[in-house]
Amino acid sequence: MKCNKAIKELSAYLDGELDAELRQTLEAHLTYCNHCHAVYDTTKKTIELYCDGKLFSLPEDVRARLHDALRRKLQECK
């Protein structure tokens, strides 16, 4: 599995919506790809924080840097 496919499937994975074969393939990818595992871990923690009902607003400059960093990482994985 390539990184861009792994990143695209993360939401469905976290929601438990992947079939068994795709889930296993993604899990295998996450065990050896540090970049994708970091995105997975960060996304999971973000969801957990959001589900706690505590909203944290980010300053605009921090938000912009975060989006830029995520775009760069996704491009690196292609």
MODELLER restraints for C-alpha pairs under 7 A, 6 or more apart:
rsr = mdl.restraints
at = mdl.atoms
rsr.add(forms.Gaussian(group=physical.xy_distance, feature=features.Distance(at['CA:1:A'], at['CA:25:A']), mean=6.93, stdev=0.5))
rsr.add(forms.Gaussian(group=physical.xy_distance, feature=features.Distance(at['CA:1:A'], at['CA:29:A']), mean=6.51, stdev=0.5))
rsr.add(forms.Gaussian(group=physical.xy_distance, feature=features.Distance(at['CA:3:A'], at['CA:36:A']), mean=6.60, stdev=0.5))
rsr.add(forms.Gaussian(group=physical.xy_distance, feature=features.Distance(at['CA:3:A'], at['CA:77:A']), mean=5.00, stdev=0.5))
rsr.add(forms.Gaussian(group=physical.xy_distance, feature=features.Distance(at['CA:3:A'], at['CA:78:A']), mean=6.45, stdev=0.5))
rsr.add(forms.Gaussian(group=physical.xy_distance, feature=features.Distance(at['CA:4:A'], at['CA:74:A']), mean=6.57, stdev=0.5))
rsr.add(forms.Gaussian(group=physical.xy_distance, feature=features.Distance(at['CA:4:A'], at['CA:77:A']), mean=5.91, stdev=0.5))
rsr.add(forms.Gaussian(group=physical.xy_distance, feature=features.Distance(at['CA:4:A'], at['CA:78:A']), mean=5.58, stdev=0.5))
rsr.add(forms.Gaussian(group=physical.xy_distance, feature=features.Distance(at['CA:6:A'], at['CA:26:A']), mean=6.13, stdev=0.5))
rsr.add(forms.Gaussian(group=physical.xy_distance, feature=features.Distance(at['CA:7:A'], at['CA:36:A']), mean=6.76, stdev=0.5))
rsr.add(forms.Gaussian(group=physical.xy_distance, feature=features.Distance(at['CA:10:A'], at['CA:40:A']), mean=6.71, stdev=0.5))
rsr.add(forms.Gaussian(group=physical.xy_distance, feature=features.Distance(at['CA:12:A'], at['CA:18:A']), mean=5.97, stdev=0.5))
rsr.add(forms.Gaussian(group=physical.xy_distance, feature=features.Distance(at['CA:13:A'], at['CA:23:A']), mean=6.71, stdev=0.5))
rsr.add(forms.Gaussian(group=physical.xy_distance, feature=features.Distance(at['CA:30:A'], at['CA:36:A']), mean=6.09, stdev=0.5))
rsr.add(forms.Gaussian(group=physical.xy_distance, feature=features.Distance(at['CA:30:A'], at['CA:37:A']), mean=5.04, stdev=0.5))
